[in-house]
Amino acid sequence: MKPARQSPPETCWNRRLWMRLATVNALASVVALILSAHLAEDTSSIVRLGAQVQFMHSMASIACATFMNVGAHDARHAPAFLLGGSALFALLQFIAAAGFWKEANWLTAIATVIMASGWMIIFAAGRNIDT
């Protein structure tokens, strides 16, 4: 007989909040992607990259709810890294496209490490997925 699944403790950082933040993040990325079509050719690719990374990590944050539903409760920590890192990365791309700050490479690297941390959390949480 399988033991009953225990739900994780209720906190303010729950699935509902993460999914809502992820959808707002996805909406912002879609708006940026649409606006990039109206920018000069040399900056539109930078904005497009930021929007695509932001959208991809929004969808991954939503997928964390599925991971949690099948037993990987530790996946609840990943959206903070996925959304935070992708928002920082996209913001830096948008700032660079606007011509304000081109020397943000070290911050872009930090944003990338933050996003990668979220993916590693999801990977580690996968060990608890129901079989």
C-alpha positions in Angstrom: 0.0 0.0 0.0 1.4 3.4 -1.0 1.6 6.0 1.7 -0.7 9.0 1.4 0.8 11.9 -0.4 1.5 14.8 1.9 1.0 18.3 0.7 3.8 20.8 1.3 3.4 23.4 3.9 1.3 26.4 2.8 3.3 29.5 2.3 2.8 32.8 0.6 5.0 31.5 -2.3 2.6 28.9 -3.5 1.6 27.5 -6.9 -1.1 30.0 -7.5 1.3 32.9 -7.0 4.1 31.4 -9.1 1.7 30.6 -11.9 0.2 34.2 -11.9 3.7 35.7 -11.8 4.7 33.4 -14.7 1.8 34.4 -16.8 2.5 38.1 -16.2 6.1 37.5 -17.1 5.0 35.7 -20.3 2.7 38.5 -21.2 5.5 41.1 -20.8 7.8 39.0 -23.0 5.1 38.7 -25.7 4.6 42.5 -25.6 8.4 43.0 -25.9 8.6 40.5 -28.8 5.8 42.4 -30.6 7.4 45.7 -30.0 10.7 44.4 -31.3 9.2 44.2 -34.8 9.0 48.0 -34.8 12.6 48.6 -33.7 15.7 49.2 -35.8 17.1 46.0 -37.2 20.3 46.2 -35.1 18.4 46.3 -31.8 15.4 44.1 -32.6 17.4 40.9 -32.3 18.6 41.9 -28.8 15.0 42.6 -27.7 13.8 39.4 -29.3 16.5 37.3 -27.4 15.4 38.9 -24.1 11.7 38.2 -24.8 12.3 34.6 -25.9 14.4 33.8 -22.8 11.8 35.5 -20.6 8.9 33.6 -22.2 10.7 30.2 -22.1 11.3 30.6 -18.4 7.7 31.7 -17.8 6.5 28.4 -19.3 9.0 26.5 -17.3 7.7 28.1 -14.1 4.2 27.1 -15.0 5.5 23.5 -15.6 6.8 23.5 -12.0 3.2 23.2 -10.8 2.9 20.0 -12.8 6.1 18.7 -11.2 4.7 19.5 -7.8 1.5 17.7 -8.6 3.3 14.5 -9.4 5.4 14.5 -6.2 8.4 16.8 -6.8 7.4 19.3 -4.1 10.9 20.9 -4.1 10.2 22.2 -7.6 8.3 25.0 -5.8 11.6 26.8 -5.2 12.6 26.9 -8.9 10.2 29.6 -10.2 12.0 32.2 -8.0 15.2 31.5 -9.9 13.6 31.0 -13.3 11.5 34.2 -13.2 14.0 36.3 -11.4 16.9 35.3 -13.6 15.0 35.6 -16.8 13.5 39.0 -15.8 17.0 40.3 -15.0 18.4 38.9 -18.3 15.6 40.4 -20.4 15.8 43.7 -18.6 19.5 43.9 -19.4 18.8 43.1 -23.0 16.1 45.8 -23.2 18.4 48.3 -21.6 21.3 47.4 -24.0 18.9 47.7 -27.0 17.9 51.2 -25.9 21.6 52.1 -25.8 21.8 53.0 -22.2 24.2 50.4 -20.8 26.2 48.2 -23.1 28.7 47.0 -20.5 26.3 44.8 -18.6 28.0 41.5 -19.6 28.9 40.6 -16.0 25.3 41.1 -14.9 24.1 39.0 -17.9 26.3 36.2 -16.7 24.9 36.4 -13.2 21.3 36.3 -14.6 22.3 33.2 -16.6 23.6 31.5 -13.5 20.4 32.4 -11.6 18.3 30.8 -14.4 20.6 27.7 -14.5 20.1 27.3 -10.7 16.3 27.1 -11.3 16.8 24.3 -13.8 19.1 22.5 -11.4 16.4 22.7 -8.7 13.9 21.2 -11.1 16.3 18.4 -12.0 17.0 17.7 -8.3 13.3 17.8 -7.5 12.6 15.2 -10.1 14.0 12.5 -7.9 10.8 12.6 -5.9 8.4 12.3 -8.8 5.8 9.5 -8.3 6.5 6.4 -10.3 
